[in-house]
Structures are given as C-alpha cells and as structure tokens.
Amino acid sequence: MNWDALGAVSEMVGAAGVIITLGYLAVQIRRSNLLSTAESNRFSYTAANSTILAIAQDPNLAKIFYEGLADRESLSADARVRFDMLMGALIGAISTSMTDEDILGGSGFLEGQDENLREFLLAPGGASWWAEYQFRYRKSQRRLIEEILQSTRPTDV
C-alpha cells in the first residue's frame, strides 16, 4: 500500500468519525430538548398542584377562590390579595409551561391545559384579574392566552 492510498483511507476514517460524532450530538441535543420540556412540565404541575392543594386544604381559601372567580371586585382587600396571588400562581405556572413547550417543539404533554386557562380567565373574576395583571406576563404568554380566550365563549362559574 502506498502513501496516497493510506492517506485516502485515513481521510475516510476521519470523515466517518465526524459523521458519527454529528449523529451522536444530534441525539444528545434531542434528548436535552425532551428533558427541558419534561422539566418545564414538571414545574407547571408542581406549581399548579401546590396552589390547588392549598385551596383544597383551606376552606377559607377555597371560598375566596370561588367567590373571586365569580366576582373579584366584591372581595375584601385581604381576600382580593389572596385571590390575586392564587390566580398568579395558577396562570403563571400553566402559561409558562405551555409557551416553553411550544418553543421547545412541544410533546403535547400539556394538551388540555388551555381548558384550565379558559375556565379561570373567562369567569368574571378571572377576566377582571387578567385585565389588571396581564402586563406581568411575557408577550408570548399573553399572545397564547389571548388566542385561547378568543377561541371560546365566556363560561359560567
């Protein structure tokens, strides 16, 4: 075997190594994206579930939440602050994960969360809360929520 043939074989082996490395990196990037989506989903469910659990465990908080959804303006100042915080935790967790999943090429894991957003934000008190606090959310979150809200009619609480 001469030096030219040996050089050609070496170049082929090197090219194969580069192709294998690129394939490996593509697989790793895909896994990383899936893990990022899963972590975003986990955050959403943890945050939303801890808020829901707090409401479920505290009858006073449950009453505030239900009354706030029906008529936020009728709540006392203290109850309104609690309602606003509960809404912020729920809507923030859901909308953040939905927009993150969308950006990462979503797995559909959060499918159906739009129904939760509709239920909370189309209620009279939820709509009032959203009108006051929507500026606190990223443009992508506001756009997503507005698309969801415009695609439905108001619900009764």
Secondary structure, 3 states (H helix, E strand, C coil): CCHHHHHHHHHHHHHHHHHHHHHHHHHHHHHHHHHHHHHHHHHHHHHHHHHHHHHHHCHHHHHHHHHHHHHHHHCCHHHHHHHHHHHHHHHHHHHHHHHHHHHCCCCCCCCCHHHHHHHHHCCHHHHHHHHHHHHHCCHHHHHHHHHHHHCCCCCCC
